[in-house]
Amino acid sequence: MTPDRFDRPDLSEPLRCAEDDDVRGPGGDDQVGIATKTRAKPKKPSQFKVLMLNDDYTPMEFVVMVLKRFFHMDLEQATRVMLHVHQRGVGVCGIFPYEIAETKVNQVMDFARQNQHPLQCTLEKA
């Protein structure tokens, strides 16, 4: 059996895909274009303040330790925030997206409870 002419591709012309459409300009010239799609920028997540509330029972040293441990403050900054909370009744520990703020509030509350301190922490929209 001899191979038929249709079994072999004609290599005298360049191979083309079915998707290759012949785009000709007004003068018969080939044109190449770039398809662009505008992409909507993702909206930044809403930010929430993590607030620490003053009480008359939680030791100042414990508050400083909490601020260092959960909010990664150095000793000086943690002391400054602790004194602010002590003198004004409330202070901002940090500003985070909702899920992170909620996690930090829960971590602080659980840690305070485990150490038998009534320290309160909450969040509010920034």
Buried (B, 14 or more C-beta within 10 A) or exposed (E): EEEEEEEEEEEEEEEEEEEEEEEEEEEEEEEEEEEEEEEEEEEEEEBBBBBBBBBEEBEEEBBBBBBBEBBEBEEEBBBBBBBBBBEEEBBBBBEBEEEBBBEBBEBBBEBBEEEEBEBBBBBEEE
